[in-house]
Amino acid sequence: MIFKLKTAAKTAEIFEEIGRKTYLKPYTLVKHAIAWSLKEGTPIDGYHSDTNGLELNRQTITGEYDTYFKVLVEQAAGRPLTEAEYFPQYVKAHIDRGALILESKYKHAGNLDRYILESFGVGDTV
């Protein structure tokens, strides 16, 4: 069983940039990225990216909620996944695709407070 993955270089850049502005750590941003990718609702099959970014371990990404993450990823895939497909293949793909979405959402919001409010559908109240 594999317990580590390496993100794309672009994902590392996005996490570094947003982290510098918000003080959020990669272990937090990775969960946002996965959530945005899952919300996208389009298949992740065939999504490929480089492995020149951050090295993350499974415990940091999913922690005690690994089973829940796997169920969500399988639901998005529309089928059961083998361990090797789930981690690192599908998790990495969701992280890398989600990081691009996260970057767009954060840039649109302009700051952490607005990003959080807009992420929860509150809109332009700040």
N, C-alpha and C positions, 0 to 999 in steps of 0.2 A: 504494500500500500504506500502511495506517495503522500508525503505530508507537507511538501513545499511546492510553490510555484513562483515563476517570475513573470511579472507584468510586462506589458509593452513599455518601451521607452517613453512614449507619449503619455501613458498613464502615470508614470513616475513624475513627469514634468507637471502634469495637471495637479496631482496630489501635492507636489512641492509648492506650486504657485498658490493654490487655495489654502494650503496649510500655513504658508507664510502670512497670508492676509487674515486668516481666521483663528490661527493657533490650533486648528483641528489636526489631529494626528492621522497617519495613514490607516490605522486600525478602525477609525471612525469613518473616514472617507470611503474606504472600501465597501462598507455596508451601504452607504448612500449610493455608490456606483452600482452595486448589485441590485438594489431596489429599483433604481431608475431603469436599468436594463430589463428587469422582469416586467416592469410596468409598460415598457415599450410594446410588448405583446407580439412582436414578430419573431420568427424562429432565429435561433442562434447557430443552427447547423451550418457548417462551412465557414464560420467566422474565424479568420486567422489573423494573428498579429505577432510581432517579434517578441523575443524574451530578453530584452536588454534593459528592463526596468527594475523595479523593486522586487526583492525576494521576500515573500510572505509565507508564513506557515499556516497550516490549516487551523490550528487552535486560535491564532490571532484573527483569522477571517470569520470563522463560524462559532468558535468556542463551544460552549455547552449546548448550543442550538443547532448543531450540525445536522441532526435529523430533520429539523424544520426547514433548514436551507435546502437540503436534498429534495424534500417533498415539493417545495416551491419551484426549484429548478426542473424537476421532473414534470410538474404540472405545466410549466412553460414549454417544455420540450414535447409534451403530449404523449410521453411514453416513459416506462421505467428505464433508468440508466444504470449501467454497470458502475462499479466504484471508479474504474479508470476513466470512464466517460465523465462522470460527475466531477471528480477531482483528480487532476487539475483541469482537464479539457473544458468542460462547460462553465465551471466557476471562473476560470481565467477569461474565457470569452465574455462572460457577463461583466466581469470587472472592467475589462478593457473597453467594451462598448459603452458600459454605463459611465465610465469616466468621461467620455466625450459628451454624453448627455449632461452629466453633472457640471462640466465646465460651461456648457451653454446656459444651463439654468442659473448657475452662479453669476456668470457675466451679465445675463439679462437682469437679474435682481440687483446687482451692484454692491451688495454687502450681505453679511451673514444674517442679519435680522430680517431683511426683505426676502432672502432666499428661504429661510425657515417659514415665514408667513405665506409666501407664495407656494411652497411645497405642500402646505397643509390647506391650500385653497382659500386662505384668508384674503389674499389680494393686496391692493395698494393702501394699506392702513398705516404704514410707517412713513 
